[in-house]
Every structure is written in structure tokens, then in C-alpha cells.
Amino acid sequence: MTTLWQIFWLFALLSMVAFGGGAGVIPDMQRGAVETYRWMTAKEFLDLFAISRSAPGPGSMIAVLIGQKAAGLAGAAVAFVAMFMPSCLVVHFVAKGWDRAARKPWRAVVEQALAPIGIGMTFASGLALAQGTEHEYVSYAVTATATLVFAFTSINPILLLAAGGAVMLLAGV
């Protein structure tokens, strides 16, 4: 039963700081699942992250995959409830007041203050994921090239993913 409580508290707390989506809390998910509770290795976490990004639905569904890895179907259910229920309840109640404050000057200040926090948390998640990957020059080159191609062209991301996978396969990585 201890593992289920650990799952619940980890994801309930992360739910409350997931500004703009679950991407900002990926480093803390990784820290909790890999380093703190040792439910999985860094490689397994990265694999679950890839699965959660390729499956339909919100990216924060990685919480369900982590819960399942840690404690089976019960862990998946607990992680789902803990990741989504607290923030949904807060959003429900805050939205009522937020709507009423549409013309208040403090609302614009809060919105401007939250933007860099969300960007910073998303950037931190990218760094945390990069630290968990294999550190080979071919991997870095494929990532850098794919990022540049994606940023400056309108190529279909699926084609870009396939090309990156082909390069990695040919390189034997």
C-alpha cells in the first residue's frame, strides 16, 4: 500500500504545479520515479516518455504509465486520479473568479508572470530528458539537425521522425 500512497502524493503535488500542461513537471516526474522511489531506470522512463508522446491524448498521461510500472493497474488508476483531479478542481474554482477579473489590472500581471515560468519548466524538462538519453555524438547530431529542420521548414514531423530513426539505425546506435 505504501507504493500507492507514494504514487498519489507524487502526482497530486505535480498536478498543482503543472503550469500549461504536464511538460513542465517532467523533470520532477523523472526524479521521483527514477531517483527517489526507484520504480524504474532512466532508460525506462525515457521509453515511457516516448510512448506517452506518441499515443493520443495529453502528454501528461506518462503519469499513468509510471503508475502502472510502479504498482500495476492500481498504480495506473491512482496516478491518473492524482495527476488530473487536483488541478481540475482548482481550475474549476479559479476559472469562476478569473472570468470576473477580466478587466482587473492584476490579471494581466499574473498572466505575464506565469508565461516565463511555464517556458522555464518546459525547458527544464527537455534538459532532464536529454540527461537520461545515451550520450553519443550521432544522437546529438540527429537531435540538433531534426530541431533545426523542424524549426525552419514545414516538413511533416512523422517524416522527420522516420528520417531520424533511419539515420540512427544506419549508424548502429
N, C-alpha and C positions, 0 to 999 in steps of 0.2 A: 504493500500500500504506500510505502514511502516514495517510490518512484512516481506514482500517480500524483502525489502532492507536489513533488519537485517539478513535474511537468506543468501542473496547474499554475504554480506560483511563477515559474519562469515565463510562461506565455501570457499570463494575466498582467504581469508587470510590463512586459514588452508591448502588449496591446495598448497600454496607456501612453507610450512614447513613440508609437509608430506614426509620426507626422507624415502625411502624404502617401501613406502606404507602408507595406512591410519592408521595402528595400532598405530603409534607414536602420532597421534593427537586426539586419543580417549578421553584423559582427558580434552582437550580443547573443544571438541565437547560436552562432558558431562557438563562442566562448563557453556558453552554458552547456551545450550538447557535447562538445569535444573536450574541453579543458576542465570545467567544473564537475560535471556529472559523469563524464567518460562513457556516454552512451554509444559513441561511435568514434571513428578516426576522422582526421581532417579530410582524407580522400573520400570516405563515405559521405561526409557532409557535403562535399563538392558535388558528388554524384546525385545526392538528393536535391541539391540546389538546381542542377541541370534538369532533372526530371520535373521539378516544380515549375520551372520556367517554360518547359516545352509543353506541358499539359494545359488544357484550357482552364480558365478560372484565375482567381487572384494569385499573384506570386507569393503571397504570404501563406499559401497552402503548404509551404515547406514545413510549417509547424505541425501539420497533420502527419507528414512523412517522418518527422523526427519523433513525434509521439508514438507512432507505430513501431519504429525501430527500437525505441526505449522500452515500451511496455505493450506491444501488440495492439489489438483493436481497441481495447480500453484506453490505452495511451493515446491513440489517434483521436478518439472521441473527446477525451479530456483536453488535449491540445487544441482541438477545433473550438470547443466552447470557451476555453481560456483565452485564445487568441482573438476571437471575434466578439464575444459577449460584452466584456467591459467597455471596449471602445465604442461599440454600437449603442450601449446605454448612455454613455457620456455624450456622444454626438447627438442622440435624440433630444436630450435635455438642453444641451448647449445651443442647438440649432434654433430652438424657440427664442432664446434671448438674442442670439446673433442676428436673427431676422429683424427683431425690434430695434437693434442698434445700427441699422444700415446707414444712418446719417450722422452717427456719433464720430467725433474725430479720433477717439482711441481705437476704433475698429481698424482704421487704415494703418495705424501704427503697429497693432498686433499682427496684421496680415504681412506687413513689411518685415517685421521681426522674425516671423516664422519661416519665411522663404529661405534665408541663408541657413537656418537650422536644418531644414529638410534637405537642402543641397549638400551640406556638410555630412549629414548622416548617410546620404546615398553614396557620396564619395568614399566615406569610411568603409561602407560595405564592399565596394569594389576593391579597396586595399586589402581588406580581410580575406576576400575570396582569392585574390592574387597570391597572398602568402600561403594559402593552402594548396596551391597547384604545384605541379612539378616545375622545377626551375631550370629549364633548358632553353638555350638560345633560339631554337626553332619555334618553341611555344611562344616566346616573347615576340619574335618576328611576325608570326601568324596573327597574334593578337593585335599588335601595332598596325599591321597592314590592314587587317579587317576593320579596325576602328577608323582608320583614315578613309578607306574606301566607302564605308557606311556613312561617314560624316559628309563626304563631298560628292557622292553620287546618289542616284535613286535606285540602285540595284536592290533586287528583292533579297531580304535578309535570309531566306531559305537557301537561295543560290550561294550567297556569301558563306553561310554555314557549311554547305556542302563542299565548297571550294577549300575552305579551311580544313575540313575533315580529310579531304583528299590529300592535301599537302602534308598533313600530319601522318597520314597512312603511308605515303610515299617516303617520308623522312624516317619512318620506323619509330616514331615517338608514341 
